[in-house]
Amino acid sequence: MFKVLDRKYTRTMPSSSLASVVLQNGRKVFATPPVSTVVRRLGLQSTLTRGYWWLNYRAAGGTYEQRIGDVDVTFRADSPDEFRHYQTLVDERPVLADLLDHLEPDDTVFDIGAYVGTYTCFAAAVLPDGHVVAFEPRKEKAARVEANLIHNKAIADVRREALTDESGEGTMTTDGVAQLSTDGTESVTMRQGDALVEAGEVPPPNVLKVDVEGAEVDALRGLAATLTRPACRLVYCEVHPTLLDEYGASEADVREVLNDCGFAVETIHDRGEEYFLRGEK
């Protein structure tokens, strides 16, 4: 069972240009029988999907404006895949909206697994400078976070580090799912979250978002002392059931760590194989 967030959301298209209208209408045609039947039989779905997002990307000039509630953020994409991420929010709009609804004016937010900065930019748009810390170990993606912050005249601390349960050096896979791995191809710095907070390198967070592709338990355990602080009151964690066992963990372990740190946990959004937990004090 999961709780459905009952809200209406609005989003703005990059423009009302003829190209955008033609693309939207063309997509509807290819998704409607009998055309969709022919496309499926010929195995053209992937090709047409890639072409659709490439044309959207080109028509919008690589820029997409998103609105959640009364918060507007503009993203600059370097590829059709990034553009698709910004436009669809990979079905995370309800989670983002819930996080923004729960923010207090003086909160500090940790975006753990920031990717290209969607959560970082939205949080930085409503919080004072320096109250958002983004953790993204991959150099290329961290640079995208910084570029999107600059484009929105927002400020956050972007750290090229992976938060886990021990500090050191490691590697990440870059093909397919990007995750910490002993046979990864990109070298990354790993840090224990509690150690960073205790050393004063980062401020203690009030709100955290965690998306680390199966390493959820390691990241949370590395922050156990921080999470136990009374002022740390809200955690949004994306759970990846098919990846957890690669780290010797389970779905029950994720809930257990949060419960042990004083959080009441509920599932607030389901997205296929993955789902989002909200831990709240």
C-alpha positions in Angstrom: 0.0 0.0 0.0 1.2 3.5 -0.7 -0.2 6.9 -0.1 -1.1 8.8 -3.3 -0.3 12.5 -3.1 -3.5 14.2 -4.2 -2.4 17.3 -5.9 -2.6 19.0 -9.3 0.6 20.1 -10.9 1.3 22.6 -13.6 4.2 22.7 -16.0 5.1 25.1 -18.7 6.2 24.1 -22.2 9.4 25.7 -23.5 7.5 27.6 -26.2 4.2 27.6 -28.1 6.0 27.4 -31.4 4.6 25.5 -34.3 7.4 23.0 -34.0 6.3 22.1 -30.5 2.7 21.7 -31.5 3.6 19.5 -34.5 5.8 17.3 -32.3 3.0 16.8 -29.8 0.4 16.0 -32.4 2.8 13.7 -34.2 3.4 11.7 -31.1 -0.3 11.3 -30.6 -0.6 10.0 -34.2 2.1 7.4 -33.7 0.6 6.3 -30.3 -2.9 5.7 -31.8 -4.0 2.5 -33.7 -3.6 1.5 -36.5 -0.3 3.5 -36.7 0.9 2.3 -33.3 0.2 -1.3 -34.3 2.4 -1.0 -37.4 5.1 0.7 -35.4 5.1 -2.1 -32.8 5.2 -4.8 -35.4 8.2 -3.2 -37.2 10.0 -2.7 -33.9 10.3 1.1 -34.4 9.3 2.3 -30.9 12.8 3.0 -29.7 13.9 4.7 -32.9 10.8 6.9 -32.9 11.2 7.7 -29.2 14.8 8.8 -29.6 13.8 10.9 -32.6 10.9 12.5 -30.8 13.2 13.6 -27.9 16.0 14.8 -30.2 13.5 17.0 -32.1 12.0 18.3 -28.9 15.5 19.1 -27.6 16.4 21.0 -30.8 13.1 22.8 -31.0 13.5 24.1 -27.5 17.1 25.1 -27.9 18.1 22.8 -25.1 16.2 24.8 -22.5 13.2 23.7 -20.5 11.3 25.6 -17.8 9.6 23.7 -15.0 7.1 25.0 -12.5 6.1 23.2 -9.3 3.6 25.2 -7.3 4.8 28.8 -7.6 8.5 27.9 -8.0 10.0 28.2 -11.5 13.3 26.7 -12.5 14.9 26.7 -16.0 17.2 23.9 -17.0 19.9 23.8 -19.7 20.3 20.4 -21.3 23.4 19.1 -23.2 21.6 16.2 -24.8 18.2 14.9 -25.7 18.4 12.5 -22.7 18.9 15.4 -20.3 16.1 17.3 -21.9 13.8 14.4 -21.5 14.8 14.2 -17.8 14.0 17.9 -17.2 10.7 17.7 -19.1 9.3 14.5 -17.5 11.1 14.8 -14.1 11.3 11.0 -14.5 7.9 10.8 -12.7 9.3 12.4 -9.6 7.1 15.5 -9.7 4.9 14.4 -6.7 8.0 13.9 -4.6 9.5 17.2 -5.5 6.2 19.0 -4.8 5.9 17.3 -1.4 9.5 18.2 -0.5 8.9 21.9 -1.4 5.6 21.9 0.6 7.4 20.7 3.7 10.4 23.1 3.6 10.8 25.7 6.3 12.5 29.1 5.5 15.7 28.3 7.5 16.1 24.6 6.5 19.3 23.1 5.2 18.8 20.4 2.5 21.1 17.6 1.5 20.6 16.3 -2.1 22.4 13.0 -2.0 22.8 11.7 -5.5 22.1 15.0 -7.1 22.6 13.8 -10.7 22.0 17.0 -12.8 20.5 19.1 -10.0 16.7 19.0 -10.3 16.1 18.8 -6.5 19.1 21.0 -5.8 17.9 23.8 -8.1 14.3 23.7 -6.8 15.4 23.8 -3.2 18.0 26.5 -3.8 15.3 28.6 -5.5 13.3 28.9 -2.2 16.0 28.7 0.5 18.7 31.2 1.5 22.2 30.9 -0.1 24.3 28.1 1.3 21.3 26.1 2.7 21.5 23.4 0.0 24.3 20.9 -0.3 24.4 18.7 -3.4 26.5 15.5 -3.4 27.3 14.2 -6.9 30.5 12.2 -7.3 30.6 12.2 -11.1 32.5 15.2 -12.4 30.5 15.6 -15.5 27.1 15.5 -13.7 28.4 17.8 -10.9 29.3 20.3 -13.5 25.8 20.1 -14.9 24.4 20.9 -11.4 26.7 23.9 -11.1 25.7 25.1 -14.6 22.0 24.8 -13.8 22.5 26.7 -10.5 24.3 29.5 -12.4 21.6 29.7 -15.0 19.0 30.2 -12.3 21.1 32.6 -10.3 20.9 30.2 -7.3 23.6 29.2 -4.9 24.4 25.7 -3.4 27.4 23.8 -2.2 28.1 21.2 -4.9 30.4 18.5 -3.6 32.0 15.9 -5.8 31.6 13.1 -3.3 29.6 9.9 -2.8 28.1 9.6 0.7 28.4 6.1 2.1 29.3 4.4 5.4 33.0 4.9 5.2 35.5 7.4 3.7 38.0 6.5 1.0 38.4 6.2 -2.8 36.2 4.1 -5.0 34.8 3.7 -8.5 31.4 4.0 -10.2 29.9 2.3 -13.2 29.0 4.8 -15.9 27.2 2.5 -18.4 23.5 2.1 -17.6 22.8 2.6 -13.9 25.5 4.8 -12.3 26.4 3.2 -9.0 29.3 2.5 -6.7 31.0 -0.7 -7.8 34.4 -2.4 -7.3 34.7 -2.7 -11.0 33.6 0.8 -12.0 35.3 2.9 -14.6 35.2 6.3 -13.0 37.2 7.1 -9.8 35.2 8.9 -7.1 35.7 10.1 -3.6 33.6 8.5 -0.9 32.8 10.2 2.4 30.9 9.3 5.5 28.2 11.9 6.0 28.5 12.0 9.8 32.3 12.7 9.5 31.6 15.7 7.2 29.0 17.1 9.6 31.1 16.6 12.7 34.2 18.2 11.1 32.1 21.3 10.2 32.6 20.8 6.4 28.9 20.9 5.9 26.0 22.2 8.0 23.8 19.6 9.7 20.7 19.0 7.5 17.0 19.3 8.3 15.9 17.7 5.1 17.5 15.0 3.0 16.8 13.5 -0.4 18.6 10.2 -1.1 18.9 8.6 -4.6 21.9 6.4 -4.7 20.9 3.4 -6.9 20.9 0.6 -4.4 23.4 2.0 -1.9 20.6 3.6 0.3 21.4 1.7 3.4 25.1 2.5 3.3 24.4 6.2 2.8 21.9 6.3 5.6 24.1 4.4 8.0 26.9 6.8 7.3 24.6 9.5 8.5 23.1 7.8 11.5 24.3 10.3 14.1 23.1 13.2 11.9 19.7 11.6 11.2 19.2 11.1 15.0 19.5 14.8 15.7 16.1 16.3 16.6 16.4 19.0 14.0 16.8 16.5 11.3 13.1 15.9 10.6 12.5 14.8 7.0 14.1 12.2 4.6 13.0 11.4 1.1 14.6 8.1 0.0 14.2 6.4 -3.4 14.3 2.7 -2.8 15.7 0.4 -5.6 14.6 -3.1 -4.7 16.4 -4.8 -7.6 19.7 -3.2 -6.7 19.8 -3.4 -2.9 21.1 -6.9 -2.8 24.2 -5.8 -4.6 25.1 -4.0 -1.4 24.0 -6.8 0.9 20.9 -4.9 2.0 17.1 -5.2 1.8 14.0 -3.0 1.6 13.4 -3.8 5.3 16.9 -2.5 6.1 16.1 0.9 4.7 13.0 1.3 6.8 14.9 -0.1 9.9 17.7 2.5 9.7 15.2 5.3 9.4 13.0 3.9 12.2 16.1 3.6 14.5 16.9 7.2 13.8 13.4 8.3 15.0 11.5 8.6 11.7 8.0 7.4 11.0 8.2 6.0 7.5 5.6 5.8 4.7 5.6 5.2 1.0 4.5 8.3 -0.8 5.0 7.5 -4.5 5.4 4.4 -6.6 7.3 4.4 -9.9 7.4 0.9 -11.4 10.1 -1.1 -9.7 11.2 1.8 -7.5 9.3 3.8 -4.9 9.9 6.7 -2.6 9.8 6.7 1.2 9.2 9.7 3.3 10.7 9.6 6.8 9.3 12.2 9.1 9.7 13.2 12.8 
